[in-house]
Amino acid sequence: MNDLIRFDPFTDTFPSFSAFPDMFRGMARPLRTFETDIDIKVDVSETDGEYKVKADIPGVKKEDISVAIEGNMVSISAETKRETEEKSEKWLRTERHYGKVQRAFSLGQDIDAARVKAKYDQGVLNLVLPKKEGTLSKQITVQ
């Protein structure tokens, strides 16, 4: 006898909003901060003897990039610095990030840190991470 009807204020009250049902619903979401807007994007591939990593780090000098290897953990960090500002300039909008960004991830095997190769060219960091001898990953069978 009593049927419940779900009320949608965007389509029931204002029929013109029905063409854009999700346009106004996202307004209640919190705004993102600068730290979450910038991210180091990586591609990781594997062969029998090594891992290869390509990391996008545009607009950074190679001297400001740091790579740390500890066992099977790889950590990449970079720092961008704001250039000297002119006193006469009035900033109308600034969207470029200045500060430190970092990305860390683990791989399936330990890395031989002594044989790691790193090259930075046109905003892309290329890492060749040789696998450490004698540390084979163990295959577990599920029962």
N, C-alpha and C positions, 0 to 999 in steps of 0.2 A: 503494500500500500504506500508506504513512505519511501520514495526513491531519493537518494542523495545525489545532488548535482554539484560537481566541482565548479566553482566560480573562478574565472580567470579575468582579472581586471583589465588586462591588455586587449583581450578580444571581445569581452562582453560589454564593457563600458565604452570603449573606443574602437569601433569596427575598423577604422583606418589602420590601426596597429596590427591587424591580423596578417597583413602582408609582410611584416617584419616582427615575428613573434619573439625572437631572441635578442633583438636589438637593445631593448631597455632592461632586460633581466640581468645583464652583466654589470650594471652600474653599482650594485651592492658589493662587488668583489673588492678586496683591498688592492691598492696600487702596489706595483712592484718597486723594489728599491734598486739602486744602481748596482749593488753587489750581485743581485740575481739576474740583471739584464745582460751582463757580460759573462761569457762562458768560453772556455777553450774546447773546441770541438775536435774529437779525435777519431781516427780510423785505425783499427788494429787488425793486422793479418798475421798468420802463423805459418811457418814451414817446419820441417823436421828439426832444424837446428837453431832457429831464431824467430823472434817476433819483430814485426815492422810496424812502427807507429808513425802516422802523419797527423800533426796537430796544427790547427789553424790558429795563429796568433798574429793577426794583422796589426800594423802600426807600432810594433815594438822593435827596439834595437836588439841585436843578438847579445850584446853585453848585459842586457837586462833580463835575460831568460836564464832560469836555473832548472836543472834536471837532477833529481836525486833518486838513487836506486838502493833499495834495502830488501834483500831477499827477492821476493816476487812482487814487491810493491814499487810502483813507478809514480813519482810526483813531479809535476811540471808546474812551475810558477813563473810569472812574468810581471814586470812593473812598468807602467806607463807614467810619464811625468808631464805635467802641464808646462807648456813653453812659457817664456817670460811674457807677461802681459804689458801692453802699452797703457800708460796712465790715461791717455786721451780716449781710449776705446770704451764704449759702453756695450756690454754684452746684452743682446736681445734674446738669444737662445743658445744654450750649450747642451749638447746631447752626447758628446764624446766622454768616455770614461777615463778618469785619471786615478791611478791607484794600483793595487796589487790584485791579481787574479791567480787562482791555483786550481789544479785538477790532479787528483790522485786516483789510481786504480790498481787492482792486483791482476796478475797473470797466472797461468796454470803451473808454471815452473819458475824456479829461481833463475835470476839473470846473472851472467858473468860480467860484473861491473867493469872489470879491467879491459874488456874487449868491446865495450859499447861505442857506437859511432853516432855522432849528432851533426846535422847540417841544417842551417836555417837559410832559406832562400825565398824571397818575395812573399813573406808572411806565413810560410809553411815550415814547421819544424819537422824534419825527418829523423827518426831514431831507428837504428838497427840494434836490437837487443839480443845478443847471442844467449842461448840457454846454457846454464851451467851443466858441466859434465857430471854424470853420476846422480843427479837429482831428478829421476824420472817420476812423473806423476803416477799415483797409485790408482788403479781401476778397482772400484768397489762394486760388487754385485749385490743387488737388492734381493732380499729373501722374502 
